[in-house]
Amino acid sequence: MHRESTLVVHAARAEPRAVGPGRRRRVRHLPCGSAPNVLTYEDGRRPSTLEDYETLQKLTQMTDVMTTTGYNHCEPNDVDQEVKHYRLLERAIKLSDKPLKGDCWGADRAKASIEMAGIANQDPDLSKPYMFATINSVSPRIWDTKMTGGLLEFARAGQVAVLSPAVMASASGPSTLAGTLALGNAEILAGNVMAQLANPGTPIVYGLPTSNVDVRYGSFAIGSPEGALCVAFAGQMGRYYDVPSRAGGSLTDAKVPDAQAGAESMLQMFVTIQSGVNLIHHAVGMLDSYSTSSPEKFVIDCESLRYIEHFRNGYDINTDTLAEDLVADVEPGGHFLNQRHTLEHSRDDYLFSDMFYRDSYDNWADEGEKDAFEVAHERVEEMLDEYERPELDPEVAAELEAYVEEGVEGAYTTA
């Protein structure tokens, strides 16, 4: 593994976001991706559209829980595949100013992604890593032409390659987790060899989004406890090779944002963060084994992430927090509600959720008996109403639009 470079991804109009050696506690979250379907409170499950994609980009921009964005929060079915990468990347750059994941499915798409990042940052020579790409091998033991082409383009440009074999235990890998993880590790090492041969010092991320197949149904069980064990392995191996790691997320096999979705997503994300994973794809909004994105699940997962981060912050132990004098002053059987110490510390020490309901049953019933799905829908509407597009220099926007139109015209001419 290349051990010297710290992975820093720079974004247009925003501060650099960094992970890597010396920054082990930094965690970067990326929303849902690649799903051909969307599930909303109003419509249920249906094929995703460009409007859905824009909604997810806006939600990403509106929450500080998400620190990066991507070009494919869903796969719009109303955009031609030949030009999809142009249309989606253009919108990603215009709708958000966060560090960006690009398209790497083939050398042509990778090159277009990289050039658009250069335009957005007014740095055509790409003096810094402005973009990262998730590059998947085809298990077992294949780096195909498309993904290899994308990998080499990102490597030659000095952009970040997230090497990510999605080995499926019992299908594309051995049924034993040890065997599957060893296979995935070998595929990552092979990808890294190609990247370093193309451009020594290429920044890479050790990615292993691996889990098992439920052999009863043939489905990829991304919410399983076995998947969580694979996440822990990825975090450990990233530290072993001294490179950033990618794995996990708020992953579930549930079809709707129900109790199963909450249980599986919290398990996967909690293990992901506790395992020291640095770059977390699908951190919010994912349903149905990667096949469905959901705006409501997006905001529910954001709140769960706030819970996890609050837990990780721990609590202070000192003279003030131990409150020995206060305990002595309050009579046995008394209470602490009327103490100034309570007022001072409850404001800062506790996480007060306005998403998850904690009031009485009667008040909940009086307010409409709303479940988390409905509350999340209301939050989505509020966030979209409050959304403001980040500033983008008009000359940069014009150059970007001209590049996209030229690329689209060329794609149709070639086709």
Secondary structure, DSSP 4 states (H G I P E B T S, - for coil): ---S--EEE--TTS--EEESTT-TT--EE------SEEEETTTEEEE--HHHHHHHHHHHHH-TT---B-S-SS--TTS-TTTHHHHHHHHHHHH--S-EE---SSHHHHHHHHHHHHHHTT-TT--S--EEEEE--BTTTB--HHHHHHHHHHHHTT-EEEE----EETTTB-SSHHHHHHHHHHHHHHHHHHHHHHSTT--EEEE---EEEETTTTEEETTSHHHHHHHHHHHHHHHHHTS-EE---S----SSSSHHHHHHHHHHHHHHHHTT-SEETT-SSEETTTTEE-HHHHHHHHHHHHHHHHHHH----SHHHHTHHHHHHSPTT--STT-HHHHHHHHHHS---SSS--S-HHHHHHTT---HHHHHHHHHHHHHHH--PPP--HHHHHHHHHHHHHHHHHHHHH-
